[in-house]
Amino acid sequence: MASSSSSPRNSNKYEVFLSFKGEDTRDNFTSHLYSALCQNKIETFIDNDLKRGDEISQSLLDTIEASTISIVIFSERYASSGWCLDELLKILECKHGYGQIVIPVFYRVDPSHVRRQTGNFGDFFSKLEERFPQKLQRWRNALTAAANLSGFDSHVIRNNILFSWQACNIQEYSGLLSSMHNISKQTSASLYPGGVFA
């Protein structure tokens, strides 16, 4: 999908776009992360449309393009969705096209399983082979590329948590939120001298 003629950097609608598999994380990790980002005044897009077809909408592609940062929340069933994988293709296109920042979060899934499409993650992905044979290799390449980026592994974070469930949520997102604030400040200084993120 070609980028629009106007530079996304000049028309950023959101600071953060969240890409996730709803049935895995919508009512737990993603909803808490979205709330935490909003509470920290980070303008965040979350797609609450529960009914999705096979084809990703142009409006959603435009939203990805008009976002400064994309957080990709990989979960066990993420790769069972052609919609999610098309989001990922667009996100990486924006990363390579104009430097959109991409942060992978591995939620209860081994990063190596995402990178190599193995384990249960790979099993779900393989089910798309018959329906979308023409897209499979591009999706594989995108998953490998995204999993090679520096990000957050929920297994590692959770091992350092000794508090209650509520404190666990705060701790779980604190590193990510800290990174988001640092990225926002850097992006603001370089792209928005007037202080859009202030």
N, C-alpha and C positions, 0 to 999 in steps of 0.2 A: 504494500500500500504506500503510495507516494505521500510525502509530507506536503502539508499545505504550503502555499506560496509565501505566506507570512511566517516569520520566524516564531516558533513556539516560545522562545525566550522572551519575546516582547509581549506575549499575551497569556502568561501563565495564569490559569484559573485556580489551580490548587497547588499547594506545596507538596502534597503526598497523594499518590494513588495506591490503593490497596488491591492486590490481586490474590484471590484465595478461593478455595473450594468450600462452598457454603455449608454442606452437610458435615464437614469435618470440623470447621472452626468458627462458623458464624456466631454461634451462641456461647462460645467460650473465649478462646484466645483473641480472635479478630475483634469481637465486640468490645472486649476490655482494652485492647490496643487502640481501637478507634476512639473510645472514650478518653483514654489517657492522652492521646495526641490532641484531641479537641480541648481538653482541660488545659493543656499546655499551649493553647492558642496556635496550633499548627493546623492550617486549613487542609482538611483531608477528605478525599472522595471515597465513598464506599457504595458499591452497587447492591441495593436492596431488592432488586428484581429477582424474585424466587422462580419465575417461569422463564426459562431460556430455551431458545431453539439451537440449531446446530451452528448458525451463522452469527458471528459477533456483529453488533450494530455499529454503524458508522459513527453515531454519536459517542459511543463508548471509546472507539478508536481515537476520536478527536479529543476526548477527555484525557486519555493517556498522553497524547501528544502535548496537551496544554498543561501537563503536570511537571513540576521540577524534579520530584523524586518518586520512584516506584518502589514499594515494599512488596516483595513476592513471598507469600506465606506458603511454603511447600508443606503439604501434609500427605498422608498415605494415598488419598484418592485424588489429589490435585491433577495427576496425569490421566485420570479417567475422563476428563472433560476437555473436549476439543475447544470449547469456549475459553477455558483457562489457558490452554496452550496457545491459542491465537492471541490472547492478551499478552502472553510472554513473548511471542514473536514481535508484536508491536513495541513492547517495552524495550527489547534489545535493539530494535530498529532505531528507536529514539536515543538509546544510549550511544550507538555508533554514529548516528546522524548528527546529533548536536550536544552530546555529552550529558544526557539525562542520567541522574544518579540512581543506581539500582542496588537495593539492599535485600539479599535473600534471607529469609527466616526459615529454619528447618524445624517444623513443629512436629515432634514425636516421629520423625523420620530421619534415617541416617543420611547425611549429605552424600555419601558414596553411592547410596541406592538411587538418589536423584541423578547424580553424575553419570552413572552407568545404566540406569533404568533396570535395576535388579531388585530382588526381594519382593515384598507385597506391592511396593510402588511400581516396580516393573511389570508385575502381573496385571495391575489395573491399566497400565499404559498399553500393554500388548493387545488388550481387547478393542482398541481403536483401529487395529491394523486392517481389518476387513472393511470398515466403514470409510476410512480416510487413508488409503494406501499412498496417495500422491503427496500427502502432507507429512507422513511419518518421519522421514529422514530430517526434514527441516525442524520438526518438533524435537527429535533426538538431539540434534546439534544445539538447539536453544536450551534444552534442559542441561546439557553438559556445560555449556558456556555459563549459564546462570549459577550452576552449582559450584563453579570454580571461582566465583566472586567472593570477596570477603563478606561474611554475614554473621548470623546468630544461630546457634544450635540450642534448642530448648533443653536437650538432655544435659548439656554442659552447664547451662544456667541453673537448672533445677537442682543439680548436685550441690550447689553452693547455698541453697536456701534452707534455713533452719527455723523459719517463722511459721505463723499460721497461714491458712489459705489466702486470706485477704492480703497479708503482708507479702505473701508469695507473689501475688499479682503485681504489686508495686515493684518488688525486686526484679521480677521477670522482665519488666518493660523499662527499668531504669537505665540500663545500658543503651538500649535502643533509643530512648528519648534523649539521652545525653548526646548520642551521635547525631540525632535529628537536629538538635539545637545548634551543634557545631557546624553541621552542613548548612543549615539555614543561614547562619551568620556569614559563612564563607561565600555562599551563593549570593546573598544580599549584597555583600561588599563588591563582588565582581560583576554581577549582572544588574543590580538595582541600587545604584549609589544613593538614591533618595530614601532608601530604607523601607522597602516594601514589607520586610519581615519584622520590622521594629515593633 
